[in-house]
């Protein structure tokens, strides 16, 4: 991807995440960037194309950051807390209407998002569960396939929840709560003791 395209994506992302996908026009983006609409259309076919590229870029960055969380974590529980710490920053300030707009008006980008959750996130969950069992922190009787699938379903629910879309809670608040509940459900006694230690560490 060319430098100018990445610059447009990053600046457009600021507007989309603040005001929603539907309400921001290509005119708004051109004005924000201080460039002509012609320059925008040289780099992106239309708004839908820009949104597709934006979500592809965001998810590639997320994939890299999640890999860093895994590599740097002391253990499976620490990995989960590191991921939540990353999400605290990356999800802050996102208008929940973005995900309603994504679902209703941008089918291809919504598909990219779903593929990421049901592909990459599913595999990351399985690997974390396997890691936790090997490290003696998660229960040995866990059905990894079922739990990884249920975790992805939980995340789907968060993005579609009226609690988030109605503005009562932020994306991070809801994801953080169900993640803590999820981890508490898979740990053994040894892992349970570590949860509180990491909870205090990442406050």
Phi and psi in degrees as GROMACS dihedral restraints (atoms count N, CA, C in turn):
[ dihedral_restraints ]
;  ai    aj    ak    al  type     phi  dphi    fc
    3     4     5     6     1   -71.6    20    10
    4     5     6     7     1   155.4    20    10
    6     7     8     9     1   -59.9    20    10
    7     8     9    10     1   -40.5    20    10
    9    10    11    12     1   -65.7    20    10
   10    11    12    13     1   -36.8    20    10
   12    13    14    15     1   -65.0    20    10
   13    14    15    16     1   -43.1    20    10
   15    16    17    18     1   -64.1    20    10
   16    17    18    19     1   -38.5    20    10
   18    19    20    21     1   -62.8    20    10
   19    20    21    22     1   -45.0    20    10
   21    22    23    24     1   -61.1    20    10
   22    23    24    25     1   -45.2    20    10
   24    25    26    27     1   -59.2    20    10
   25    26    27    28     1   -46.5    20    10
   27    28    29    30     1   -65.4    20    10
   28    29    30    31     1   -39.2    20    10
   30    31    32    33     1   -74.2    20    10
   31    32    33    34     1   -38.7    20    10
   33    34    35    36     1   -64.6    20    10
   34    35    36    37     1   -36.8    20    10
   36    37    38    39     1   -57.7    20    10
   37    38    39    40     1   -40.0    20    10
   39    40    41    42     1   -59.0    20    10
   40    41    42    43     1   -42.6    20    10
   42    43    44    45     1   -71.8    20    10
   43    44    45    46     1   -46.4    20    10
   45    46    47    48     1   -60.4    20    10
   46    47    48    49     1   -44.6    20    10
   48    49    50    51     1   -72.0    20    10
   49    50    51    52     1   -22.9    20    10
   51    52    53    54     1   -86.6    20    10
   52    53    54    55     1   -42.0    20    10
   54    55    56    57     1  -110.7    20    10
   55    56    57    58     1    -9.1    20    10
   57    58    59    60     1    99.6    20    10
   58    59    60    61     1   162.7    20    10
   60    61    62    63     1   -77.4    20    10
   61    62    63    64     1   -39.8    20    10
   63    64    65    66     1   -70.7    20    10
   64    65    66    67     1   -39.6    20    10
   66    67    68    69     1   -77.6    20    10
   67    68    69    70     1   -17.8    20    10
   69    70    71    72     1   -92.7    20    10
   70    71    72    73     1   123.0    20    10
   72    73    74    75     1   -99.8    20    10
   73    74    75    76     1   168.9    20    10
   75    76    77    78     1   -64.6    20    10
   76    77    78    79     1   -31.1    20    10
   78    79    80    81     1   -62.0    20    10
   79    80    81    82     1   -43.9    20    10
   81    82    83    84     1   -60.4    20    10
   82    83    84    85     1   -43.7    20    10
   84    85    86    87     1   -66.1    20    10
   85    86    87    88     1   -43.9    20    10
   87    88    89    90     1   -61.1    20    10
   88    89    90    91     1   -42.9    20    10
   90    91    92    93     1   -64.0    20    10
   91    92    93    94     1   -43.5    20    10
   93    94    95    96     1   -61.6    20    10
   94    95    96    97     1   -38.6    20    10
   96    97    98    99     1   -82.0    20    10
   97    98    99   100     1   -18.0    20    10
   99   100   101   102     1    70.8    20    10
  100   101   102   103     1    34.5    20    10
  102   103   104   105     1  -131.8    20    10
  103   104   105   106     1   166.9    20    10
  105   106   107   108     1   -77.2    20    10
  106   107   108   109     1   155.5    20    10
  108   109   110   111     1   -63.4    20    10
  109   110   111   112     1   -30.0    20    10
  111   112   113   114     1   -59.5    20    10
  112   113   114   115     1   -41.4    20    10
  114   115   116   117     1   -63.9    20    10
  115   116   117   118     1   -39.3    20    10
  117   118   119   120     1   -59.2    20    10
  118   119   120   121     1   -46.9    20    10
  120   121   122   123     1   -74.8    20    10
  121   122   123   124     1   -15.9    20    10
  123   124   125   126     1   -70.0    20    10
  124   125   126   127     1   -34.6    20    10
  126   127   128   129     1   -93.0    20    10
  127   128   129   130     1   -29.2    20    10
  129   130   131   132     1  -137.4    20    10
  130   131   132   133     1   135.0    20    10
  132   133   134   135     1   -58.7    20    10
  133   134   135   136     1   -42.9    20    10
  135   136   137   138     1  -163.7    20    10
  136   137   138   139     1  -176.0    20    10
  138   139   140   141     1   -61.5    20    10
  139   140   141   142     1   -39.9    20    10
  141   142   143   144     1   -61.0    20    10
  142   143   144   145     1   -41.0    20    10
  144   145   146   147     1   -63.2    20    10
  145   146   147   148     1   -41.1    20    10
  147   148   149   150     1   -63.1    20    10
  148   149   150   151     1   -44.2    20    10
  150   151   152   153     1   -62.6    20    10
  151   152   153   154     1   -41.7    20    10
  153   154   155   156     1   -59.7    20    10
  154   155   156   157     1   -47.8    20    10
  156   157   158   159     1   -64.4    20    10
  157   158   159   160     1   -37.2    20    10
  159   160   161   162     1   -62.8    20    10
  160   161   162   163     1   -48.0    20    10
  162   163   164   165     1   -69.5    20    10
  163   164   165   166     1   -33.9    20    10
  165   166   167   168     1   -61.7    20    10
  166   167   168   169     1   -43.1    20    10
  168   169   170   171     1   -66.0    20    10
  169   170   171   172     1   -46.0    20    10
  171   172   173   174     1   -59.0    20    10
  172   173   174   175     1   -45.3    20    10
  174   175   176   177     1   -71.7    20    10
  175   176   177   178     1   -30.8    20    10
  177   178   179   180     1   -65.9    20    10
  178   179   180   181     1   -40.1    20    10
  180   181   182   183     1   -64.9    20    10
  181   182   183   184     1   -42.1    20    10
  183   184   185   186     1   -60.8    20    10
  184   185   186   187     1   -41.7    20    10
  186   187   188   189     1   -60.0    20    10
  187   188   189   190     1   -43.0    20    10
  189   190   191   192     1   -65.5    20    10
  190   191   192   193     1   -43.3    20    10
  192   193   194   195     1   -66.8    20    10
  193   194   195   196     1   -38.8    20    10
  195   196   197   198     1   -65.0    20    10
  196   197   198   199     1   -37.8    20    10
  198   199   200   201     1   -64.0    20    10
  199   200   201   202     1   -39.4    20    10
  201   202   203   204     1   -64.3    20    10
  202   203   204   205     1   -42.7    20    10
  204   205   206   207     1   -58.2    20    10
  205   206   207   208     1   -43.5    20    10
  207   208   209   210     1   -65.9    20    10
  208   209   210   211     1   -45.1    20    10
  210   211   212   213     1   -67.5    20    10
  211   212   213   214     1   -35.7    20    10
  213   214   215   216     1   -88.3    20    10
  214   215   216   217     1   -12.9    20    10
  216   217   218   219     1   -72.0    20    10
  217   218   219   220     1   143.2    20    10
  219   220   221   222     1   -70.1    20    10
  220   221   222   223     1   -32.0    20    10
  222   223   224   225     1  -163.0    20    10
  223   224   225   226     1  -177.9    20    10
  225   226   227   228     1   -62.9    20    10
  226   227   228   229     1   -36.3    20    10
  228   229   230   231     1   -70.3    20    10
  229   230   231   232     1   -43.9    20    10
  231   232   233   234     1   -59.5    20    10
  232   233   234   235     1   -38.5    20    10
  234   235   236   237     1   -58.2    20    10
  235   236   237   238     1   -44.9    20    10
  237   238   239   240     1   -62.8    20    10
  238   239   240   241     1   -40.9    20    10
  240   241   242   243     1   -69.8    20    10
  241   242   243   244     1   -36.4    20    10
  243   244   245   246     1   -64.4    20    10
  244   245   246   247     1   -40.5    20    10
  246   247   248   249     1   -63.3    20    10
  247   248   249   250     1   -43.4    20    10
  249   250   251   252     1   -64.9    20    10
  250   251   252   253     1   -35.8    20    10
  252   253   254   255     1   -64.1    20    10
  253   254   255   256     1   -39.3    20    10
  255   256   257   258     1   -66.4    20    10
  256   257   258   259     1   -43.4    20    10
  258   259   260   261     1   -65.8    20    10
  259   260   261   262     1   -29.0    20    10
  261   262   263   264     1   -57.6    20    10
  262   263   264   265     1   -39.1    20    10
  264   265   266   267     1   -81.3    20    10
  265   266   267   268     1   -44.6    20    10
  267   268   269   270     1   -71.9    20    10
  268   269   270   271     1   -27.0    20    10
  270   271   272   273     1   -94.5    20    10
  271   272   273   274     1   -12.5    20    10
  273   274   275   276     1   -67.5    20    10
  274   275   276   277     1   137.3    20    10
  276   277   278   279     1    84.0    20    10
  277   278   279   280     1     1.9    20    10
  279   280   281   282     1   -83.6    20    10
  280   281   282   283     1   124.4    20    10
  282   283   284   285     1   -71.6    20    10
  283   284   285   286     1   122.1    20    10
  285   286   287   288     1   -60.7    20    10
  286   287   288   289     1   -17.0    20    10
  288   289   290   291     1   -65.7    20    10
  289   290   291   292     1   -19.2    20    10
  291   292   293   294     1   -53.5    20    10
  292   293   294   295     1   -43.2    20    10
  294   295   296   297     1   -78.8    20    10
  295   296   297   298     1   -26.5    20    10
  297   298   299   300     1   -68.1    20    10
  298   299   300   301     1   -46.9    20    10
  300   301   302   303     1   -61.5    20    10
  301   302   303   304     1   -40.5    20    10
  303   304   305   306     1   -59.2    20    10
  304   305   306   307     1   -46.8    20    10
  306   307   308   309     1   -66.3    20    10
  307   308   309   310     1   -38.8    20    10
  309   310   311   312     1   -87.7    20    10
  310   311   312   313     1   -33.8    20    10
  312   313   314   315     1  -118.1    20    10
  313   314   315   316     1   -11.1    20    10
  315   316   317   318     1  -134.3    20    10
  316   317   318   319     1    75.5    20    10
  318   319   320   321     1   -60.8    20    10
  319   320   321   322     1   -39.8    20    10
  321   322   323   324     1   -67.3    20    10
  322   323   324   325     1   -45.9    20    10
  324   325   326   327     1   -64.8    20    10
  325   326   327   328     1   -37.1    20    10
  327   328   329   330     1   -63.1    20    10
  328   329   330   331     1   -37.4    20    10
  330   331   332   333     1   -65.3    20    10
  331   332   333   334     1   -38.5    20    10
  333   334   335   336     1   -61.4    20    10
  334   335   336   337     1   -42.7    20    10
  336   337   338   339     1   -64.5    20    10
  337   338   339   340     1   -45.4    20    10
  339   340   341   342     1   -64.3    20    10
  340   341   342   343     1   -42.3    20    10
  342   343   344   345     1   -60.7    20    10
  343   344   345   346     1   -38.6    20    10
  345   346   347   348     1   -64.4    20    10
  346   347   348   349     1   -45.5    20    10
  348   349   350   351     1   -66.9    20    10
  349   350   351   352     1   -46.2    20    10
  351   352   353   354     1   -82.6    20    10
  352   353   354   355     1   -11.0    20    10
  354   355   356   357     1  -105.1    20    10
  355   356   357   358     1   -74.4    20    10
  357   358   359   360     1   -66.2    20    10
  358   359   360   361     1   -48.2    20    10
  360   361   362   363     1   -64.7    20    10
  361   362   363   364     1   -39.3    20    10
  363   364   365   366     1   -57.7    20    10
  364   365   366   367     1   -47.0    20    10
  366   367   368   369     1   -66.2    20    10
  367   368   369   370     1   -39.6    20    10
  369   370   371   372     1   -61.8    20    10
  370   371   372   373     1   -39.2    20    10
  372   373   374   375     1   -64.3    20    10
  373   374   375   376     1   -44.9    20    10
  375   376   377   378     1   -60.6    20    10
  376   377   378   379     1   -45.3    20    10
  378   379   380   381     1   -63.9    20    10
  379   380   381   382     1   -40.3    20    10
  381   382   383   384     1   -64.8    20    10
  382   383   384   385     1   -41.2    20    10
  384   385   386   387     1   -64.6    20    10
  385   386   387   388     1   -42.8    20    10
  387   388   389   390     1   -62.7    20    10
  388   389   390   391     1   -40.9    20    10
  390   391   392   393     1   -62.8    20    10
  391   392   393   394     1   -46.1    20    10
  393   394   395   396     1   -61.7    20    10
  394   395   396   397     1   -37.4    20    10
  396   397   398   399     1   -66.9    20    10
  397   398   399   400     1   -45.7    20    10
  399   400   401   402     1   -61.5    20    10
  400   401   402   403     1   -35.2    20    10
  402   403   404   405     1   -81.5    20    10
  403   404   405   406     1    -2.8    20    10
  405   406   407   408     1    73.5    20    10
  406   407   408   409     1    26.3    20    10
  408   409   410   411     1  -109.7    20    10
  409   410   411   412     1   -23.4    20    10
  411   412   413   414     1  -107.5    20    10
  412   413   414   415     1   155.8    20    10
  414   415   416   417     1   -62.9    20    10
  415   416   417   418     1   141.2    20    10
  417   418   419   420     1   -75.9    20    10
  418   419   420   421     1   -18.0    20    10
  420   421   422   423     1   -91.2    20    10
  421   422   423   424     1    12.3    20    10
  423   424   425   426     1   -68.1    20    10
  424   425   426   427     1   139.7    20    10
  426   427   428   429     1   -91.3    20    10
  427   428   429   430     1    97.4    20    10
  429   430   431   432     1   -60.5    20    10
  430   431   432   433     1   -43.4    20    10
  432   433   434   435     1   -60.6    20    10
  433   434   435   436     1   -47.0    20    10
  435   436   437   438     1   -65.9    20    10
  436   437   438   439     1   -44.7    20    10
  438   439   440   441     1   -67.7    20    10
  439   440   441   442     1   -38.3    20    10
  441   442   443   444     1   -64.6    20    10
  442   443   444   445     1   -41.2    20    10
  444   445   446   447     1   -65.6    20    10
  445   446   447   448     1   -39.0    20    10
  447   448   449   450     1   -68.2    20    10
  448   449   450   451     1   -33.8    20    10
  450   451   452   453     1   -64.9    20    10
  451   452   453   454     1   -42.7    20    10
  453   454   455   456     1   -63.0    20    10
  454   455   456   457     1   -40.2    20    10
  456   457   458   459     1   -63.5    20    10
  457   458   459   460     1   -37.7    20    10
  459   460   461   462     1   -60.2    20    10
  460   461   462   463     1   -44.5    20    10
  462   463   464   465     1   -65.6    20    10
  463   464   465   466     1   -41.1    20    10
  465   466   467   468     1   -56.1    20    10
  466   467   468   469     1   -46.1    20    10
  468   469   470   471     1   -61.1    20    10
  469   470   471   472     1   -40.4    20    10
  471   472   473   474     1   -58.3    20    10
  472   473   474   475     1   -46.9    20    10
  474   475   476   477     1   -67.9    20    10
  475   476   477   478     1   -22.6    20    10
  477   478   479   480     1  -101.2    20    10
  478   479   480   481     1    -7.4    20    10
  480   481   482   483     1   -67.4    20    10
  481   482   483   484     1   139.4    20    10
  483   484   485   486     1   -65.7    20    10
  484   485   486   487     1   -24.3    20    10
  486   487   488   489     1   -60.6    20    10
  487   488   489   490     1   -36.8    20    10
  489   490   491   492     1   -88.1    20    10
  490   491   492   493     1   -50.3    20    10
  492   493   494   495     1   -65.0    20    10
  493   494   495   496     1   -27.9    20    10
  495   496   497   498     1   -82.0    20    10
  496   497   498   499     1    -7.4    20    10
  498   499   500   501     1    85.1    20    10
  499   500   501   502     1     6.3    20    10
  501   502   503   504     1   -69.1    20    10
  502   503   504   505     1   -39.5    20    10
  504   505   506   507     1  -131.7    20    10
  505   506   507   508     1   153.2    20    10
  507   508   509   510     1   -79.7    20    10
  508   509   510   511     1   162.8    20    10
  510   511   512   513     1   -55.0    20    10
  511   512   513   514     1   -46.0    20    10
  513   514   515   516     1   -62.8    20    10
  514   515   516   517     1   -42.6    20    10
  516   517   518   519     1   -58.9    20    10
  517   518   519   520     1   -43.1    20    10
  519   520   521   522     1   -73.3    20    10
  520   521   522   523     1   -45.0    20    10
  522   523   524   525     1   -63.1    20    10
  523   524   525   526     1   -40.3    20    10
  525   526   527   528     1   -61.9    20    10
  526   527   528   529     1   -43.1    20    10
  528   529   530   531     1   -64.5    20    10
  529   530   531   532     1   -46.3    20    10
  531   532   533   534     1   -74.2    20    10
  532   533   534   535     1   -26.7    20    10
  534   535   536   537     1   -67.9    20    10
  535   536   537   538     1   -44.3    20    10
  537   538   539   540     1   -60.5    20    10
  538   539   540   541     1   -42.7    20    10
  540   541   542   543     1   -63.0    20    10
  541   542   543   544     1   -41.6    20    10
  543   544   545   546     1   -62.9    20    10
  544   545   546   547     1   -48.3    20    10
  546   547   548   549     1   -63.3    20    10
  547   548   549   550     1   -41.8    20    10
  549   550   551   552     1   -60.6    20    10
  550   551   552   553     1   -28.6    20    10
  552   553   554   555     1   -80.2    20    10
  553   554   555   556     1   -17.5    20    10
  555   556   557   558     1  -107.3    20    10
  556   557   558   559     1   -14.8    20    10
  558   559   560   561     1   -78.1    20    10
  559   560   561   562     1   156.7    20    10
  561   562   563   564     1   -95.3    20    10
  562   563   564   565     1  -170.3    20    10
  564   565   566   567     1   -60.9    20    10
  565   566   567   568     1   -40.9    20    10
  567   568   569   570     1   -63.5    20    10
  568   569   570   571     1   -43.6    20    10
  570   571   572   573     1   -67.4    20    10
  571   572   573   574     1   -35.1    20    10
  573   574   575   576     1   -60.3    20    10
  574   575   576   577     1   -37.9    20    10
  576   577   578   579     1   -66.7    20    10
  577   578   579   580     1   -34.9    20    10
  579   580   581   582     1   -72.4    20    10
  580   581   582   583     1   -29.6    20    10
  582   583   584   585     1   -55.5    20    10
  583   584   585   586     1   -48.9    20    10
  585   586   587   588     1   -64.7    20    10
  586   587   588   589     1   -34.8    20    10
  588   589   590   591     1   -63.3    20    10
  589   590   591   592     1   -46.1    20    10
  591   592   593   594     1   -72.5    20    10
  592   593   594   595     1   -31.2    20    10
  594   595   596   597     1   -60.0    20    10
  595   596   597   598     1   -43.1    20    10
  597   598   599   600     1   -68.6    20    10
  598   599   600   601     1   -38.9    20    10
  600   601   602   603     1   -62.5    20    10
  601   602   603   604     1   -40.5    20    10
  603   604   605   606     1   -97.6    20    10
  604   605   606   607     1    13.6    20    10
